[in-house]
């Protein structure tokens, strides 16, 4: 019945348009003056829900997501949608059902974490990627990564419902069965810190020092500007970590002011730019890849990542007896200073610059480090 009504409405719409075109083409044959406008019909061309192709709607969704998400998050969403469209892009949204959802889930569970590194994976479909993964490696994506991909596909389908392209999410009841296990990277040991710094890597050395002695994230360090450095009398220099045109911050708590260790003050005076970006050649991508290179050269670094520098700093704070909520203020974590997060969270102005300076000055690089 609905399909019949849609056809009738579309026929009426076409008739109105054709009549208008004839009248304007031959104004002398019409009793209506040519300058009188014809009212726009009060309805648009009707369409059936779910008739659009998956790839067409996915393109619209990604365009919207690119304006809403940060680059890293957008890249992750785009990868998930590319997997979906490579397998079901030519199907109509209305064709999606439990069977196809289970099929997609099955293929995702077989993907290797390194599949995109293979040349023959370029342009391959989801099914082909799953086959290549099993051919080249005997490992698959962790349950945590599978859940992230599936959640992003679910968010796309929920958006389709909100935008009027679907009546309901057909995959709402499906989920990754395997329980996610967070695989935390190791904390750097003092010998590993000594190895990293004594290597004096031309790309990462200065950034490693900054992150080891402030607890910064790699993205925060890459976005530092010379004007973020200020002097506070006899307390020395401080760095203000705040959003700028180079990068945003992970959360509101990440915006903070941190004292600079004496080693970093010497670094600023001797090696770093006096204006503009402190690390002009670095991006998060380059940091990750360069650390991976160092890890391949020095087998002693196995199991660590650049983020392990942040863990080393937090460990030093703990070992010198710094209260946890003090450390949280320095590294930009949401503080849990009371059980209900009320007293300090709402009423306290936070620790003083003097307290921050005392904490930073207690952090010591390993004796084996040669600067």
N, C-alpha and C positions, 0 to 999 in steps of 0.2 A: 504494500500500500504506500509506504514511504517513498519507494523508488518511483512509483507511478506519479506521485505528487511532485517530486523533484523534476521529473521530465516535463510535466505540465507547466511548472513555473519557469523552467528554462525556455520552453517554447514561447511563452508569453513575453519573456524578456527579449528574446531574439526578434519577435514581431514588432515590438515597440521600437527597437533600434533600427530595424529595416524601414519602418514607416517614417521615422525621423530623417533618415538619410535620403529617402525619396523626396520628401518635402523640401529639404534644403537644396537638393540637386535641381529641382524643377519648381522654383517658387511661384512662377506664373500659373501653374496648374493647381495651386493650392489656394483655398479660400482663407487660409491663415497667413497673415503677413510674415515675411521671412525673418523679420527682426525679433519676433516673439520667441522666447526660449521655451523649449520643452522641458517640463519638470523631470528631474532625475527620479527614476523608480525608487520606492522606499525600501527596496530589498536588493541585495546583491545576488549574483548568480549562486544558486544553492549548490551544495556539494555534500557528498556522503562522507561520514566519518571513516577514517582509516583508508581512504583511497590514495593518498599521497605515498610515494615511494620512500622507503626508509632513508636512502641517501640524500633525498631532497630536503626532508625535514631535519636530518642531522646537520646539514650545511647551515640551515637557519639557526639551529641551536648553538653551533660552534661560533657563529658570528656574534650571537648574544653573549655567550660565555667569554669570548675574548675581551669584551668591554667590562666584564664583571670580575673576572678572576686575575690573580697575579700570574706572571709568565710561567712559573714552575707548576702551579696548579692547572693552568690551561693546557700545558703540554701533556700532563697526565690524562686529563679529560679527552683531549684530542686523540691520544693513543687508544683509549678504550673505544671511542666512537669509530676509529679507523678499523679496529678489529671487527666491530659489529657490521659496518658497511661493506667490508671486504667479503663478508659471508652472506649477509642478507640485504645488501644495499638495493638490489633490484626488486625486492619483495615489497608489497604494500604493507603499511602499518597494521592494517586490519588483519593481515595474514599471521601476525605474530601470535603464538600460542604456547602452551606449556611444553609441547614437544620440541619446538624450535628453541625455547629457552633452555631446556635441559641439554640440547645439542650444543649450544653456545657455551654453556657452563662446562661441558665435558671437554671441549676443545681448549678452553682457557686453562683448565687444570693440567693439561699436557704441555703447555708452553714452557720453554726454557727461559730463565732470566737473561740469557745472553743471545737470544734468537735474533735480535735486531743487528747484531754484529756481523752476521754472515751475509756475504754478497748475494747469494741466491735467495735470500729472504726479502730482498727489495721487491715490492709490488706483489708479494705473495698473499693469498687469501688466508683467513683464519685457519681453515682446515689444512692448508699447505704448510703454514707455520707450525702447527701442531705436529705434523708428520716430520718436518725438518728438525724440530726440537728433539724428537725421539731418535732420529737418525744420528745427530751430532753429539748429543749429551744424554746422560742418564739422570739428570736432575730437572726439577720442574719448579715453577713459581711457588713461593711459600703461600700458605693459606691466607696470610695477612694481605699479600699482594693480590691474590685472587679475589678476596672480599672487596678490596678497594676498586678493582676493575668492575666487579659486579655492581657495587654501589653506584658507580658513575653511570652505568647503563640504566639502572633503576631510576636515577635522578633524571636522565634523559626522557624516559617513558613517562615519569610523573609530569615533566614539563609538557610533554605532548598532550596529556590530559588537561592541564591548566590552559593550554593555548587552543584547545578545541579541536585537536587533531585525532584524539582518541577518547572513547567513553570511559575506559578504565585501563589501568596498567595490567597487561596480560601476564607479566612475570612477577607480580607482587608476592606470590606465595613461594617463590623459588629462592634458595640461598645456598651458599657454599657450606657443605656439610663438615669439612675438616675444621677443627678448632685452630684459630690463629695462635702462633707462638712468636712473641717478639724476640728477635735475635739481636741482642744488644752488642754493640762493638766494645772492644776492650778499652780499659783505661791505659794510657801510656805509662810505662814504668820509667823510673829515673834513667836507667841505661838507654832506653829508647829515646827519651828526650835528649840525652847527651848525643846520641848518634845523629838525630835529626839536625840539631843545631851545629854540631861540629862538621857536618857535611857541607854547611854553608851554601845551600842550594841557591843558585842565582835567581830563581823565580819565587821561591816560597820563604826564604830565610826570614825576611823582615815580618811577613805576615804570621809566620809561626811564632816568632817572639811576641808579637802583639796578642795573639790569641792565647798563648800559654800564660801570659802575665796579666790578662784582663778577663779571660773566660769568654771572650766574644765568639759569636758564631761566624762562620766564614763569610756569609752574606753581609753581616754587619761590618766586618773589617774591609771588605771590598768596596763598600760605599762610603768609607771615611773621607772627610775633607779636612784640609789644613785648618779651616775656620772652625772646625769642631773642637779644636784644642784651645783651652783657656788656662790662665794662671790664677790661682786663688791664694795670693800672698805667700806666707811661709809654709802653706800646705802643698806647694808645688803645682804642677800642671795636671789638669783633668781633661778627659775626653767626653764629649756629649754624644750619646748614641741616639739618633732621632731619624725619622723618615726624611728622605730628600728625593731629588729628581733621579737619583741613581738606583735607589731601592726602597722598598717599604719594610716595615718591621713585622715580625711574626705575631706580635700581640701588643696591646697597650702597655703591659708590664715590661716589655723589652725596651721601652724608652727610658733611659737612665743616664746618670753621670758617674763616671768611674775614674778614680785617681790613676795616674800613670806611674808605673814602677820606675825607679831611677834608671834601670837598664833601658827602658823605653824612652825616657827623656834624653839619654845620650844618643839613642838611635835617631830621634827626631832632629837633633842638632847636627848629626854627622852624615846621615844617609837619605833621609826622606825629603820630599818636596816641601817648599815653604808656602806654596799656594796650590789650589786645586786639589785633585785627588791625591791621597797619600800613597795609594797603590794603583797607579794609572793603568798598568798592564794586566791587572787581575780581574777575573770574573769568577763566579762560583764554579762554573763549568771548568775553567782552567785550573782552579785550585784542586778540584776533585781529580782531574786527570793527572796533574803533576804529582799529587800525593800517591796516586796509583802507580806512577812511574817509580817514585822513590821506594814504594813497597816492593816492587818487582826487583829492584836493584839490591835492596837490603832485606834479606829474608827475615831478619829479626823483627821487622815491623809487621809481620803477618798477623792479621786479625784486627788491625787498627785502621782508622780512617782519620781524616783531618779533624773531624768533630771530637776525636779522642783528646785533642789539646784542651778542649773545654772541660772534659771530664778530669783531666790532670789538675787543672786549676781548682776545680771544686774539691777534689781530693785533698789538695794542699790546705785549703781553707778548713776542711773538716779535721785534718790531722793537727792543726795548730789551735784547735778548740774554738773556732768561730761558730757562733750560734747559726742554726740553719736559716733562720729568716734574715740574718745579716747577709749571708752568702746569696740568698735569693735576690736581695736588693742589688747586689753587684752583677749578677749574671742575667738578670731580667726574667726571673721566674715569678709566677704568681705566688705570693707569700702565703704560707699556711701557719701564721704565727699564733693562732689560737684555734681551739678545736672547731669553733663555729665560724672562724674567719671574720669575726665581727669587731672585736675590740681594737686590734691593730689595723685590720684591713680598712676600717672606716674612719677611725679616730686618730691614728698616728700619722705624723708627717714623715716617718721613716728615720733611718739612722743618719747621723750627722756626717759632714765631710771629714771631720777629724777621725771619727770611728772608721770610715772607709779607708782613710790614709793609713791608719794603724794596721788594718787587715792586709792591705796590699803590700806594705813594707815587710810583713812577716813571710811573704812568699819568697822562697829561695830556689834558684835554678840549681840543678845538681853540680857538685864541685868539679866534675869532669868537663863541664862545658867551657869551651874557650871562645871568648867573644872578641 
